[in-house]
Amino acid sequence: MSDNLYDILGVSRRASEDEIRQAFRKLAKEHHPDLNSGNAAAAERFKKISAANEILSDPDRRRHYDAGEIDGKGDPRGPQFRHRPGAQQRGRGNNAGSFDDFGFTDIFSDVFGGRSGAAGPGMGGFAGARGARGFTPRGQDLRYTLEIDLVEAATGAKKRVTLPEGGTLDLTVPEGVTEGQVLRLKGRGAPGPVGAEAGDALVEIKIKPHALFKRQGDDILVEIPITIDEAVLGGKVEVPTLTGRVQLSIPKGTSSGKTLRLKGKGVKGKGGVSGDELVTVRIVLPDTIDDNLSYFFETWRQTKAYDPGRK
């Protein structure tokens, strides 16, 4: 058998993560020691496909393998490769590398008829095969959804999640979190087998629409009404922001639909730089047009009529 990891899993070097996952699951079920009792060749084959999957299912380690910087065991090939702490520990903060994501849960269900986190009569053979490669089984990662408002997403918040099965999770929502982002709580998932670590809790963020604000990247969009005299003469108006109300200067002769910028009043981005708040003004006429206002504009129109751009 070839020592090339792609050959071991029977996939091409251009295989997607999904193709690698499917190939591994198929081979793992076929060669699992508990389904091939006393078959040393199957046990050895299972060790090799597990080792191949351990590297190819981890995007970072796969990249180093493809570049020739590590061998099929994950060991450095030369002095140019600098191993990063934790790179060989799968499922540590990289969701793509967790056992559950690459099919161990389904494999256990198919082989043992139960969840991967529960010990079964067949676990002994798998533990023996894992021992040669230093695998440690983990509990399942558990997934939850947390709905927060736009201001909490932008400025950060402390939240307590009530779990469907009872109990709670205390979660720190970082400022600038985005829709669909997944926050990982280490060790707060399902318990693992005896002596093994628990899985993680993966909390997906959902952001509720806000009555005033909309988010566009790191910028916040808001619309405010102004009076006709504020539009003509200019002035200062109070504007809501994520962190409270501030004064905004309206330039003289501001048209409805004009957008004014409040620098740094948006969402803090990944680089630590905050976006802006973009304020669009809308001219609102008074509910009642009195005689003085009507007379003024009738007189003004006779001598100052202009084309607003309709032609």
Residue pairs with C-beta under 8 A, 6 or more apart in sequence:
1 7
1 8
1 45
1 48
2 8
3 72
4 72
5 51
5 52
5 55
5 56
5 65
5 72
6 12
6 13
6 15
6 52
6 56
8 48
8 49
8 52
9 15
9 20
9 23
9 24
9 27
9 49
9 52
9 53
9 56
10 23
10 27
11 19
11 20
11 23
11 56
13 66
15 23
15 56
17 57
17 59
17 96
20 53
20 56
20 57
20 102
21 57
21 101
21 102
21 103
22 103
24 49
24 52
24 53
24 57
24 102
24 103
25 102
25 103
25 106
25 107
27 45
27 49
28 46
28 49
28 50
28 53
28 103
28 107
29 35
29 107
29 110
29 111
31 42
31 43
31 45
31 46
31 49
32 42
32 46
32 107
32 111
32 125
32 126
33 39
33 42
33 43
33 46
33 125
33 126
33 128
33 129
34 111
34 112
34 122
34 124
34 125
34 126
35 42
35 111
36 42
36 43
37 125
43 125
43 128
43 129
46 129
47 129
47 132
47 133
50 129
50 130
50 133
50 135
51 72
51 73
51 133
52 72
53 102
54 61
54 74
54 90
54 133
54 135
55 61
55 62
55 65
55 70
55 72
55 74
56 62
56 65
57 90
57 96
57 97
57 101
57 102
58 87
58 90
58 94
58 96
58 97
59 94
59 96
59 97
60 84
60 87
60 94
61 70
61 74
61 87
61 88
64 70
64 81
64 87
65 71
65 72
68 77
69 76
69 77
69 78
69 80
69 81
70 76
70 77
70 81
71 77
74 88
76 83
86 92
86 93
90 97
90 98
90 99
91 97
91 98
91 99
91 138
91 141
91 200
93 184
93 186
95 101
95 141
95 182
95 184
95 202
98 138
98 141
98 199
98 200
99 105
99 116
99 137
99 138
100 116
100 140
100 141
100 199
104 116
105 115
105 116
105 140
107 116
108 114
108 115
108 116
108 120
109 115
109 116
111 122
112 120
112 121
112 122
112 123
113 120
114 120
115 140
115 190
116 137
116 140
117 139
117 140
117 190
117 191
117 192
117 193
117 199
118 193
119 193
119 194
123 193
127 137
130 136
130 137
136 196
136 197
137 192
137 193
137 196
138 192
138 196
138 197
138 198
138 199
139 189
139 190
139 191
139 192
139 193
139 196
139 197
139 198
139 199
140 189
140 190
140 199
141 189
141 190
141 199
141 200
141 201
141 202
142 188
142 189
142 190
142 199
142 200
142 201
142 202
143 201
143 202
143 203
143 204
144 161
144 163
144 169
144 201
144 202
144 203
144 204
145 203
145 204
145 206
146 159
146 161
146 171
146 173
146 203
146 204
146 205
146 206
147 206
147 207
147 208
148 157
148 159
148 173
148 177
148 205
148 206
148 207
148 208
149 207
149 208
149 210
150 207
150 208
150 209
150 210
150 213
150 215
151 210
151 213
151 242
152 159
152 173
153 173
153 176
153 177
153 178
153 179
153 205
153 207
153 215
154 175
154 176
154 215
154 220
154 242
154 266
154 267
154 268
155 175
155 242
155 243
156 172
156 173
156 174
156 175
156 176
156 177
157 172
157 173
158 170
158 171
158 172
158 173
159 170
159 171
159 172
159 173
160 168
160 169
160 170
160 171
161 168
161 169
161 170
161 171
161 203
162 168
163 169
169 185
169 188
169 201
169 203
171 183
171 185
171 203
173 183
173 205
174 183
175 267
175 268
176 218
176 267
176 268
176 269
176 270
177 183
177 205
178 205
178 207
179 205
179 206
179 207
180 204
180 205
180 206
181 204
181 205
182 202
182 203
182 204
182 205
183 202
183 203
183 205
184 200
184 201
184 202
184 203
185 200
185 201
185 202
185 203
186 200
187 197
187 198
187 199
187 200
188 198
188 200
188 201
189 198
189 199
189 200
189 201
189 202
190 198
190 199
191 198
191 199
192 198
192 199
207 215
212 222
212 240
213 220
213 221
213 222
213 240
213 242
214 220
214 221
214 222
215 221
215 267
216 278
217 269
217 275
218 266
218 267
218 268
218 269
218 273
218 274
218 275
219 266
219 267
219 275
219 276
219 277
219 278
220 241
220 242
220 265
220 266
220 267
220 275
220 276
220 277
220 278
221 277
221 278
221 280
222 239
222 240
222 277
222 278
222 279
222 280
223 279
223 280
223 281
223 282
224 237
224 239
224 248
224 279
224 280
224 281
224 282
225 281
225 282
225 283
225 284
226 237
226 250
226 254
226 281
226 282
226 283
226 284
227 283
227 284
227 286
228 283
228 285
228 286
229 235
230 237
230 250
230 254
231 250
231 253
231 254
231 255
231 256
231 281
231 283
232 252
232 253
233 252
234 249
234 250
234 251
234 252
234 253
234 254
235 249
235 250
236 247
236 248
236 249
236 250
237 247
237 248
237 250
238 245
238 246
238 247
238 248
239 245
239 246
239 247
239 248
239 262
239 277
239 279
241 262
241 265
241 277
242 265
242 266
242 267
242 277
243 265
246 262
246 265
248 260
248 262
248 279
249 260
250 260
250 281
251 260
254 260
254 281
255 283
256 281
256 282
256 283
257 280
257 281
257 282
258 280
258 281
259 278
259 279
259 280
259 281
260 278
260 279
260 280
260 281
261 276
261 277
261 278
261 279
262 276
262 277
262 278
262 279
263 276
264 274
264 275
264 276
265 274
265 276
265 277
266 274
266 275
266 276
266 277
267 274
267 275
268 274
268 275
269 275
286 293
